[in-house]
Amino acid sequence: MKKFKVSLRGENFQIEVEGTREVKTLGFFTTRIIEAKTKDNAEMEAVDAIRHLPRLQTSVRNDREDPPRIYAESVIEVVDAATAEGELALVFFPDESTDAPN
């Protein structure tokens, strides 16, 4: 199997702010190192891994009609990548690409 560095961007994540009942529309950037047969498989596996993060599943408040979105911004095959141990960070930012209330 090959290793790929997958850079992802999430948009329109309506997240409940920890310790409050306030919901903000946020986006994020993150990178995952994925072992896969092809570039396309690596992209699908990285997106799937983010979708199943427990901390996102419990804090996202989107309606079905207005789902959050995750895009691969780049997928690059790497030769000397050490597979990261543990969970990698999500770097959140205010998402102004939607008309959803903040």
Backbone bond lengths (Angstrom), bond angles and torsions (degrees), N, CA, C in turn:
res aa  C-N    CA-C-N  psi(-1)  N-CA   C-N-CA  omega(-1)  CA-C   N-CA-C  phi
1 M - - - 1.453 - - 1.516 109.40 -
2 K 1.313 114.79 152.59 1.460 121.44 178.67 1.521 109.26 -98.43
3 K 1.331 115.62 161.76 1.471 120.94 174.73 1.520 108.95 -109.34
4 F 1.341 114.67 138.48 1.450 121.26 179.96 1.519 109.96 -129.05
5 K 1.307 115.50 141.03 1.462 122.08 172.06 1.530 106.10 -96.52
6 V 1.336 116.51 115.85 1.460 121.99 -175.94 1.526 108.69 -111.74
7 S 1.324 116.00 116.26 1.468 121.88 176.85 1.525 107.77 -95.97
8 L 1.334 115.73 123.68 1.459 121.55 -175.10 1.522 111.64 -117.16
9 R 1.324 115.01 151.63 1.460 122.21 174.11 1.521 107.69 -128.84
10 G 1.321 116.32 129.71 1.458 121.65 175.10 1.519 108.83 -106.99
11 E 1.326 116.93 142.15 1.467 122.07 178.86 1.516 109.84 -134.29
12 N 1.323 114.57 153.69 1.462 123.27 173.90 1.522 112.79 61.74
13 F 1.310 117.05 39.72 1.454 121.55 175.79 1.525 107.83 -90.98
14 Q 1.315 116.43 107.49 1.462 120.79 177.28 1.523 106.70 -85.24
15 I 1.333 114.66 103.81 1.461 123.11 -170.59 1.524 110.20 -110.29
16 E 1.332 115.18 133.07 1.461 119.57 173.85 1.526 107.95 -77.90
17 V 1.340 115.55 124.64 1.458 121.66 -179.21 1.524 108.62 -68.20
18 E 1.322 115.63 128.61 1.459 121.61 -177.27 1.521 111.46 -55.53
19 G 1.327 116.28 131.65 1.458 121.59 177.38 1.525 114.00 83.81
20 T 1.322 117.25 0.02 1.474 121.31 178.18 1.517 108.43 -135.25
21 R 1.307 116.41 177.98 1.465 120.52 173.38 1.530 109.89 -106.17
22 E 1.331 116.06 9.61 1.458 121.64 -178.56 1.527 110.39 -75.98
23 V 1.335 116.14 136.46 1.459 122.19 177.77 1.518 108.51 -113.29
24 K 1.337 115.67 129.86 1.466 121.43 178.00 1.519 109.01 -121.44
25 T 1.314 115.89 147.35 1.457 120.58 175.63 1.518 107.62 -89.50
26 L 1.337 115.13 118.39 1.456 121.30 -175.17 1.521 110.72 -127.73
27 G 1.307 114.68 158.15 1.449 122.55 169.73 1.520 106.86 -119.56
28 F 1.326 117.18 176.00 1.463 119.84 176.53 1.510 110.47 -154.06
29 F 1.327 114.03 161.58 1.459 123.13 169.88 1.528 107.00 -121.06
30 T 1.305 116.62 144.95 1.457 121.43 173.90 1.524 108.68 -158.34
31 T 1.309 115.52 161.75 1.466 121.67 177.89 1.514 108.15 -129.74
32 R 1.311 116.52 139.10 1.455 122.19 176.72 1.518 108.98 -128.76
33 I 1.334 115.67 144.40 1.461 121.88 171.13 1.529 105.26 -99.97
34 I 1.338 115.21 121.46 1.461 120.99 -173.65 1.527 109.60 -124.33
35 E 1.323 116.68 134.63 1.461 121.49 171.68 1.517 107.00 -93.97
36 A 1.333 115.68 123.96 1.460 120.54 -178.33 1.520 109.53 -156.26
37 K 1.325 115.30 166.01 1.465 120.43 179.11 1.521 112.00 -75.23
38 T 1.342 116.09 -38.31 1.462 120.61 -176.22 1.521 110.94 -133.91
39 K 1.318 114.69 165.83 1.464 122.18 176.39 1.536 110.61 -59.38
40 D 1.327 116.60 -44.00 1.470 120.72 179.75 1.522 111.79 -63.16
41 N 1.335 116.91 -41.22 1.463 120.23 177.12 1.522 111.01 -62.94
42 A 1.329 117.07 -40.51 1.461 121.31 179.36 1.527 110.48 -61.98
43 E 1.324 116.75 -43.12 1.466 120.44 178.69 1.523 110.56 -61.40
44 M 1.320 117.54 -48.08 1.476 120.81 -179.04 1.523 111.68 -62.72
45 E 1.331 116.93 -41.41 1.464 120.79 -179.63 1.527 111.76 -66.69
46 A 1.333 117.50 -38.96 1.464 121.01 179.55 1.526 110.58 -66.46
47 V 1.325 117.27 -45.12 1.474 120.89 178.70 1.527 109.48 -62.25
48 D 1.314 116.93 -43.79 1.462 121.18 -179.98 1.535 111.39 -62.15
49 A 1.330 116.43 -40.01 1.468 120.25 179.05 1.521 111.15 -61.33
50 I 1.331 117.26 -40.40 1.464 120.75 179.09 1.525 110.23 -68.27
51 R 1.318 117.21 -43.49 1.472 120.80 -179.62 1.520 112.04 -58.15
52 H 1.322 117.37 -28.89 1.459 121.02 -176.21 1.524 114.29 -99.67
53 L 1.334 117.36 10.87 1.467 118.97 175.71 1.530 109.09 -67.01
54 P 1.327 117.75 123.04 1.463 120.15 -178.30 1.529 113.38 -55.40
55 R 1.322 117.93 -39.38 1.464 119.24 -177.32 1.520 111.96 -67.50
56 L 1.325 118.39 -27.99 1.465 119.70 173.89 1.520 110.74 -77.85
57 Q 1.313 117.08 -43.31 1.457 120.35 -178.51 1.525 112.41 -59.25
58 T 1.323 117.36 -34.12 1.462 119.59 -177.70 1.526 113.69 -86.65
59 S 1.331 117.98 -15.66 1.470 118.87 -175.59 1.524 114.50 -110.82
60 V 1.325 118.87 -12.87 1.471 121.38 -178.69 1.519 109.47 -77.06
61 R 1.339 116.16 132.75 1.465 122.30 -175.70 1.529 113.03 -119.52
62 N 1.323 118.06 21.06 1.464 121.25 -178.95 1.522 111.85 -66.86
63 D 1.352 115.45 146.01 1.458 121.69 169.96 1.523 107.96 -77.37
64 R 1.316 117.08 158.39 1.469 121.69 178.00 1.528 111.75 -59.27
65 E 1.329 116.42 -32.52 1.461 120.96 -178.35 1.530 112.85 -75.64
66 D 1.324 117.80 -12.45 1.461 122.68 -176.54 1.533 109.55 -135.70
67 P 1.337 117.29 64.90 1.467 119.68 -172.97 1.521 113.26 -74.17
68 P 1.334 116.05 155.61 1.465 119.59 171.42 1.521 108.83 -70.96
69 R 1.325 115.85 160.23 1.467 120.93 -178.60 1.529 109.92 -128.73
70 I 1.327 115.36 145.35 1.466 121.47 176.62 1.521 107.54 -128.90
71 Y 1.333 115.74 128.27 1.459 122.40 -179.19 1.520 110.04 -123.23
72 A 1.325 116.30 144.85 1.459 120.40 169.56 1.519 107.05 -86.71
73 E 1.331 116.26 119.76 1.466 120.01 177.38 1.518 111.09 -83.52
74 S 1.330 116.69 -31.31 1.456 120.12 175.19 1.520 109.61 -157.64
75 V 1.319 114.84 148.89 1.465 122.56 175.26 1.525 105.83 -134.23
76 I 1.336 115.55 113.94 1.457 120.78 -174.41 1.525 109.10 -125.03
77 E 1.327 116.20 128.72 1.457 119.28 175.08 1.525 108.40 -71.69
78 V 1.324 116.09 133.99 1.463 121.09 -179.65 1.525 109.08 -122.17
79 V 1.322 115.28 146.75 1.451 120.24 -177.69 1.519 110.98 -97.96
80 D 1.313 117.03 -41.03 1.461 121.49 -172.90 1.517 113.68 -112.13
81 A 1.310 118.30 35.56 1.471 120.01 -177.59 1.518 110.28 -86.86
82 A 1.305 115.31 126.92 1.457 119.98 172.01 1.525 106.47 -81.28
83 T 1.314 116.59 129.55 1.465 119.11 179.22 1.517 108.13 -67.22
84 A 1.324 115.74 126.43 1.458 121.01 -178.80 1.523 109.97 -66.11
85 E 1.317 115.66 140.11 1.453 120.57 176.93 1.513 108.73 -95.49
86 G 1.312 115.93 144.01 1.461 120.33 178.37 1.517 111.14 77.54
87 E 1.306 114.75 -170.91 1.450 121.43 -176.35 1.517 110.51 -89.95
88 L 1.324 116.65 130.51 1.453 121.30 178.38 1.520 109.73 -82.95
89 A 1.307 116.16 156.72 1.464 122.08 -174.87 1.522 112.06 -74.04
90 L 1.326 113.84 152.25 1.454 122.76 166.56 1.516 105.05 -106.81
91 V 1.312 118.41 126.59 1.458 122.25 178.51 1.526 107.26 -101.53
92 F 1.337 116.23 107.58 1.463 121.63 -175.85 1.520 111.75 -86.57
93 F 1.343 115.36 152.34 1.465 122.95 175.20 1.517 108.13 -145.67
94 P 1.363 117.55 154.65 1.473 119.48 176.02 1.524 108.76 -62.38
95 D 1.318 117.27 129.66 1.458 122.04 -177.27 1.519 109.11 -96.46
96 E 1.317 115.42 103.68 1.458 120.88 -178.95 1.521 111.79 -98.32
97 S 1.343 116.83 10.10 1.463 120.53 -178.62 1.521 112.36 -83.15
98 T 1.343 117.03 -4.60 1.464 120.08 -179.78 1.517 109.46 -120.62
99 D 1.301 115.21 166.55 1.464 120.98 177.54 1.525 111.79 -94.49
100 A 1.334 117.10 7.41 1.459 120.48 -177.47 1.520 109.85 -66.53
101 P 1.349 117.22 145.11 1.474 119.68 178.64 1.508 111.17 -67.30
102 N 1.345 117.25 145.98 1.470 122.38 178.24 1.481 110.48 -96.69
